[in-house]
Amino acid sequence: MESGFGSDFGSDFGSGGGGKLDPGLIMEQVKVQIAVANAQELLQRMTDKCFRKCIGKPGGALDNSEQKCIAMCMDRYMDAWNTVSRAYNSRLQRERANM
């Protein structure tokens, strides 16, 4: 799955305003790329962890208990990640307010 960020990113450098860089546009593109990379890393870590925990002997298909284990593991992983994310964001906001 290609996101097309590379081609979009490169084509915006010379557009508009006689070749001036648009820092706001570049920042937004960087933020999107970081969000995509973070989501990919989260999915990869969750997959690795849950596979190691739930799949004893890989085969052609998952049995019922493996399917349930994978579903529960992924749910718990996402719940934990969301809890940590909320706490982290809350702390960042508090620290920014104290500056």
N, CA, C and O atoms as a DFTB+ gen file, in Angstrom:
396 C
 N C O
     1  1       0.843      -1.169       0.000
     2  2       0.000       0.000       0.000
     3  2       0.890       1.234       0.000
     4  3       1.619       1.462       0.966
     5  1       0.850       2.021      -1.042
     6  2       1.664       3.217      -1.149
     7  2       0.844       4.421      -0.770
     8  3      -0.273       4.602      -1.254
     9  1       1.406       5.261       0.113
    10  2       0.674       6.429       0.594
    11  2       0.822       7.611      -0.339
    12  3      -0.048       8.481      -0.373
    13  1       1.900       7.662      -1.095
    14  2       2.108       8.774      -1.999
    15  2       2.688      10.001      -1.316
    16  3       2.750      11.067      -1.929
    17  1       3.115       9.880      -0.061
    18  2       3.657      11.035       0.644
    19  2       4.903      11.568      -0.045
    20  3       5.084      12.781      -0.152
    21  1       5.759      10.674      -0.511
    22  2       7.016      11.102      -1.113
    23  2       6.794      11.987      -2.317
    24  3       7.438      13.029      -2.441
    25  1       5.899      11.601      -3.206
    26  2       5.679      12.397      -4.403
    27  2       4.956      13.691      -4.076
    28  3       5.268      14.731      -4.657
    29  1       4.003      13.653      -3.163
    30  2       3.309      14.872      -2.771
    31  2       4.257      15.831      -2.075
    32  3       4.240      17.035      -2.330
    33  1       5.063      15.298      -1.213
    34  2       5.969      16.110      -0.431
    35  2       6.955      16.836      -1.340
    36  3       7.179      18.036      -1.185
    37  1       7.538      16.117      -2.277
    38  2       8.524      16.710      -3.167
    39  2       7.921      17.727      -4.104
    40  3       8.575      18.722      -4.420
    41  1       6.706      17.520      -4.560
    42  2       6.110      18.421      -5.537
    43  2       5.677      19.736      -4.921
    44  3       5.501      20.717      -5.642
    45  1       5.499      19.787      -3.596
    46  2       5.037      21.004      -2.956
    47  2       6.153      22.004      -2.694
    48  3       5.881      23.173      -2.421
    49  1       7.394      21.568      -2.772
    50  2       8.491      22.464      -2.470
    51  2       8.535      23.654      -3.418
    52  3       8.742      24.782      -2.972
    53  1       8.346      23.431      -4.702
    54  2       8.482      24.514      -5.650
    55  2       7.178      25.175      -6.011
    56  3       7.175      26.084      -6.842
    57  1       6.079      24.768      -5.434
    58  2       4.787      25.302      -5.872
    59  2       4.410      26.545      -5.098
    60  3       4.699      26.675      -3.908
    61  1       3.764      27.445      -5.793
    62  2       3.206      28.637      -5.160
    63  2       4.253      29.615      -4.684
    64  3       5.258      29.209      -4.101
    65  1       4.040      30.882      -4.915
    66  2       4.890      31.917      -4.369
    67  2       6.294      31.941      -4.930
    68  3       7.217      32.351      -4.226
    69  1       6.495      31.524      -6.156
    70  2       7.802      31.626      -6.771
    71  2       8.862      30.762      -6.126
    72  3      10.007      31.195      -5.996
    73  1       8.515      29.549      -5.717
    74  2       9.506      28.620      -5.187
    75  2       9.700      28.705      -3.685
    76  3      10.590      28.043      -3.151
    77  1       8.904      29.493      -2.987
    78  2       9.029      29.588      -1.531
    79  2       8.482      28.321      -0.886
    80  3       7.500      27.741      -1.349
    81  1       9.128      27.912       0.175
    82  2       8.661      26.756       0.936
    83  2       7.526      27.187       1.852
    84  3       7.570      28.270       2.435
    85  1       6.532      26.357       1.976
    86  2       5.422      26.636       2.885
    87  2       5.645      25.833       4.163
    88  3       5.332      24.643       4.204
    89  1       6.181      26.467       5.208
    90  2       6.486      25.728       6.443
    91  2       5.265      25.057       7.058
    92  3       5.379      23.967       7.618
    93  1       4.095      25.694       6.963
    94  2       2.881      25.094       7.534
    95  2       2.515      23.802       6.832
    96  3       2.150      22.819       7.476
    97  1       2.612      23.804       5.507
    98  2       2.302      22.608       4.726
    99  2       3.306      21.498       5.006
   100  3       2.940      20.332       5.155
   101  1       4.565      21.876       5.073
   102  2       5.610      20.878       5.350
   103  2       5.398      20.275       6.733
   104  3       5.524      19.062       6.905
   105  1       5.072      21.121       7.736
   106  2       4.832      20.616       9.087
   107  2       3.665      19.646       9.123
   108  3       3.735      18.610       9.784
   109  1       2.588      19.978       8.411
   110  2       1.425      19.089       8.372
   111  2       1.787      17.746       7.748
   112  3       1.375      16.697       8.243
   113  1       2.557      17.776       6.662
   114  2       2.955      16.529       6.008
   115  2       3.843      15.691       6.918
   116  3       3.716      14.467       6.961
   117  1       4.736      16.345       7.640
   118  2       5.603      15.626       8.579
   119  2       4.767      15.007       9.692
   120  3       5.007      13.864      10.082
   121  1       3.787      15.749      10.207
   122  2       2.912      15.216      11.258
   123  2       2.142      13.988      10.775
   124  3       1.997      13.009      11.507
   125  1       1.653      14.047       9.540
   126  2       0.921      12.906       8.978
   127  2       1.853      11.711       8.837
   128  3       1.478      10.588       9.175
   129  1       3.055      11.941       8.344
   130  2       4.015      10.851       8.180
   131  2       4.377      10.232       9.524
   132  3       4.512       9.012       9.624
   133  1       4.537      11.050      10.555
   134  2       4.850      10.543      11.886
   135  2       3.679       9.720      12.429
   136  3       3.888       8.660      13.018
   137  1       2.462      10.200      12.234
   138  2       1.280       9.466      12.701
   139  2       1.166       8.113      12.013
   140  3       0.851       7.111      12.655
   141  1       1.422       8.081      10.703
   142  2       1.378       6.818       9.957
   143  2       2.460       5.866      10.470
   144  3       2.193       4.684      10.684
   145  1       3.669       6.373      10.666
   146  2       4.766       5.538      11.163
   147  2       4.447       4.996      12.553
   148  3       4.725       3.831      12.839
   149  1       3.868       5.825      13.422
   150  2       3.501       5.375      14.765
   151  2       2.428       4.285      14.713
   152  3       2.503       3.302      15.450
   153  1       1.442       4.458      13.851
   154  2       0.389       3.447      13.717
   155  2       0.965       2.136      13.193
   156  3       0.584       1.063      13.659
   157  1       1.873       2.213      12.235
   158  2       2.498       1.003      11.695
   159  2       3.322       0.288      12.764
   160  3       3.299      -0.939      12.862
   161  1       4.051       1.073      13.565
   162  2       4.853       0.472      14.630
   163  2       3.966      -0.185      15.686
   164  3       4.263      -1.282      16.161
   165  1       2.873       0.495      16.051
   166  2       1.936      -0.074      17.022
   167  2       1.380      -1.399      16.517
   168  3       1.349      -2.385      17.254
   169  1       0.948      -1.424      15.278
   170  2       0.391      -2.650      14.702
   171  2       1.430      -3.766      14.658
   172  3       1.116      -4.920      14.951
   173  1       2.663      -3.428      14.292
   174  2       3.721      -4.436      14.215
   175  2       4.034      -5.011      15.591
   176  3       4.157      -6.226      15.745
   177  1       4.164      -4.148      16.585
   178  2       4.454      -4.630      17.947
   179  2       3.328      -5.485      18.493
   180  3       3.566      -6.527      19.104
   181  1       2.096      -5.038      18.268
   182  2       0.940      -5.780      18.748
   183  2       0.889      -7.158      18.072
   184  3       0.654      -8.169      18.735
   185  1       1.107      -7.193      16.778
   186  2       1.082      -8.456      16.037
   187  2       2.153      -9.403      16.548
   188  3       1.878     -10.577      16.799
   189  1       3.379      -8.899      16.703
   190  2       4.479      -9.743      17.180
   191  2       4.188     -10.305      18.568
   192  3       4.334     -11.503      18.810
   193  1       3.775      -9.423      19.473
   194  2       3.531      -9.844      20.855
   195  2       2.404     -10.875      20.935
   196  3       2.541     -11.903      21.598
   197  1       1.301     -10.596      20.261
   198  2       0.154     -11.493      20.342
   199  2       0.415     -12.819      19.617
   200  3      -0.070     -13.866      20.046
   201  1       1.172     -12.776      18.532
   202  2       1.508     -14.015      17.834
   203  2       2.346     -14.905      18.746
   204  3       2.066     -16.095      18.884
   205  1       3.383     -14.323      19.377
   206  2       4.241     -15.121      20.273
   207  2       3.444     -15.684      21.438
   208  3       3.682     -16.813      21.867
   209  1       2.493     -14.899      21.957
   210  2       1.714     -15.334      23.115
   211  2       0.690     -16.410      22.766
   212  3       0.461     -17.332      23.548
   213  1       0.073     -16.291      21.587
   214  2      -1.108     -17.108      21.302
   215  2      -0.883     -18.287      20.356
   216  3      -1.650     -19.250      20.385
   217  1       0.131     -18.229      19.538
   218  2       0.312     -19.273      18.525
   219  2       1.455     -20.196      18.934
   220  3       2.630     -19.836      18.859
   221  1       1.075     -21.397      19.370
   222  2       2.081     -22.366      19.803
   223  2       2.768     -23.044      18.640
   224  3       3.996     -23.089      18.569
   225  1       1.979     -23.564      17.738
   226  2       2.504     -24.255      16.563
   227  2       1.822     -23.676      15.326
   228  3       0.678     -24.018      15.029
   229  1       2.525     -22.798      14.604
   230  2       1.906     -22.218      13.403
   231  2       1.520     -23.305      12.403
   232  3       2.259     -24.268      12.195
   233  1       0.372     -23.137      11.801
   234  2      -0.111     -24.087      10.810
   235  2      -0.872     -23.358       9.722
   236  3      -0.707     -22.153       9.533
   237  1      -1.687     -24.080       9.024
   238  2      -2.434     -23.510       7.913
   239  2      -3.618     -22.668       8.336
   240  3      -4.103     -21.854       7.550
   241  1      -4.098     -22.841       9.565
   242  2      -5.256     -22.083      10.034
   243  2      -5.184     -21.954      11.552
   244  3      -4.504     -22.725      12.228
   245  1      -5.898     -20.964      12.064
   246  2      -5.965     -20.784      13.514
   247  2      -7.138     -21.581      14.061
   248  3      -8.230     -21.570      13.493
   249  1      -6.901     -22.280      15.179
   250  2      -8.035     -22.957      15.799
   251  2      -8.809     -21.946      16.652
   252  3      -8.400     -20.794      16.798
   253  1      -9.916     -22.395      17.200
   254  2     -10.807     -21.514      17.959
   255  2     -10.110     -20.822      19.121
   256  3     -10.283     -19.619      19.321
   257  1      -9.332     -21.564      19.883
   258  2      -8.675     -20.982      21.057
   259  2      -7.620     -19.958      20.638
   260  3      -7.441     -18.949      21.320
   261  1      -6.923     -20.199      19.534
   262  2      -5.936     -19.235      19.039
   263  2      -6.621     -17.955      18.569
   264  3      -6.126     -16.855      18.815
   265  1      -7.754     -18.099      17.897
   266  2      -8.495     -16.920      17.440
   267  2      -8.957     -16.070      18.621
   268  3      -8.841     -14.844      18.602
   269  1      -9.482     -16.739      19.648
   270  2      -9.937     -16.016      20.838
   271  2      -8.765     -15.336      21.544
   272  3      -8.876     -14.190      21.981
   273  1      -7.646     -16.045      21.653
   274  2      -6.466     -15.496      22.309
   275  2      -5.963     -14.258      21.561
   276  3      -5.653     -13.239      22.178
   277  1      -5.885     -14.352      20.241
   278  2      -5.430     -13.214      19.427
   279  2      -6.367     -12.014      19.625
   280  3      -5.904     -10.892      19.831
   281  1      -7.670     -12.251      19.564
   282  2      -8.640     -11.162      19.716
   283  2      -8.517     -10.504      21.089
   284  3      -8.502      -9.278      21.194
   285  1      -8.427     -11.318      22.139
   286  2      -8.308     -10.782      23.502
   287  2      -6.985     -10.033      23.675
   288  3      -6.951      -8.957      24.271
   289  1      -5.912     -10.597      23.161
   290  2      -4.592      -9.980      23.278
   291  2      -4.580      -8.616      22.591
   292  3      -4.084      -7.638      23.150
   293  1      -5.124      -8.557      21.385
   294  2      -5.132      -7.293      20.648
   295  2      -6.017      -6.261      21.346
   296  3      -5.668      -5.081      21.394
   297  1      -7.144      -6.687      21.882
   298  2      -8.016      -5.777      22.629
   299  2      -7.299      -5.212      23.850
   300  3      -7.343      -4.007      24.099
   301  1      -6.638      -6.084      24.613
   302  2      -5.908      -5.627      25.802
   303  2      -4.762      -4.708      25.429
   304  3      -4.525      -3.703      26.100
   305  1      -4.043      -5.046      24.356
   306  2      -2.918      -4.225      23.917
   307  2      -3.400      -2.828      23.534
   308  3      -2.789      -1.832      23.921
   309  1      -4.493      -2.751      22.777
   310  2      -5.029      -1.456      22.360
   311  2      -5.547      -0.665      23.560
   312  3      -5.344       0.547      23.633
   313  1      -6.212      -1.334      24.497
   314  2      -6.686      -0.654      25.709
   315  2      -5.514      -0.062      26.494
   316  3      -5.567       1.083      26.941
   317  1      -4.460      -0.861      26.652
   318  2      -3.280      -0.387      27.382
   319  2      -2.623       0.775      26.644
   320  3      -2.226       1.762      27.264
   321  1      -2.508       0.662      25.330
   322  2      -1.892       1.729      24.537
   323  2      -2.706       3.019      24.639
   324  3      -2.136       4.102      24.767
   325  1      -4.026       2.909      24.582
   326  2      -4.891       4.084      24.695
   327  2      -4.768       4.734      26.071
   328  3      -4.745       5.960      26.181
   329  1      -4.689       3.925      27.108
   330  2      -4.541       4.446      28.467
   331  2      -3.223       5.199      28.608
   332  3      -3.188       6.302      29.155
   333  1      -2.154       4.609      28.121
   334  2      -0.844       5.257      28.200
   335  2      -0.831       6.533      27.365
   336  3      -0.278       7.546      27.793
   337  1      -1.430       6.495      26.182
   338  2      -1.483       7.677      25.317
   339  2      -2.230       8.828      25.975
   340  3      -1.780       9.973      25.939
   341  1      -3.371       8.518      26.575
   342  2      -4.142       9.566      27.249
   343  2      -3.346      10.167      28.407
   344  3      -3.328      11.386      28.582
   345  1      -2.690       9.319      29.194
   346  2      -1.898       9.816      30.320
   347  2      -0.726      10.661      29.824
   348  3      -0.424      11.702      30.409
   349  1      -0.079      10.233      28.776
   350  2       1.056      10.964      28.210
   351  2       0.610      12.330      27.681
   352  3       1.245      13.346      27.964
   353  1      -0.475      12.349      26.920
   354  2      -0.986      13.612      26.375
   355  2      -1.429      14.562      27.481
   356  3      -1.197      15.768      27.403
   357  1      -2.060      14.018      28.498
   358  2      -2.489      14.839      29.628
   359  2      -1.284      15.456      30.329
   360  3      -1.302      16.632      30.693
   361  1      -0.258      14.669      30.509
   362  2       0.964      15.181      31.154
   363  2       1.622      16.256      30.290
   364  3       2.070      17.279      30.808
   365  1       1.682      16.032      28.983
   366  2       2.246      17.045      28.087
   367  2       1.482      18.359      28.192
   368  3       2.086      19.430      28.254
   369  1       0.161      18.277      28.213
   370  2      -0.654      19.485      28.308
   371  2      -0.409      20.218      29.628
   372  3      -0.325      21.446      29.652
   373  1      -0.295      19.466      30.722
   374  2      -0.018      20.085      32.021
   375  2       1.341      20.779      32.019
   376  3       1.479      21.892      32.526
   377  1       2.336      20.116      31.449
   378  2       3.679      20.692      31.422
   379  2       3.733      21.924      30.527
   380  3       4.432      22.886      30.845
   381  1       3.008      21.908      29.418
   382  2       2.971      23.086      28.536
   383  2       2.284      24.257      29.226
   384  3       2.676      25.410      29.046
   385  1       1.260      23.955      30.017
   386  2       0.542      25.012      30.734
   387  2       1.420      25.637      31.817
   388  3       1.254      26.810      32.149
   389  1       2.340      24.869      32.360
   390  2       3.224      25.371      33.433
   391  2       4.433      26.125      32.890
   392  3       5.195      26.684      33.679
   393  1       4.636      26.161      31.591
   394  2       5.806      26.849      31.020
   395  2       5.618      28.326      31.006
   396  3       6.503      29.057      30.561
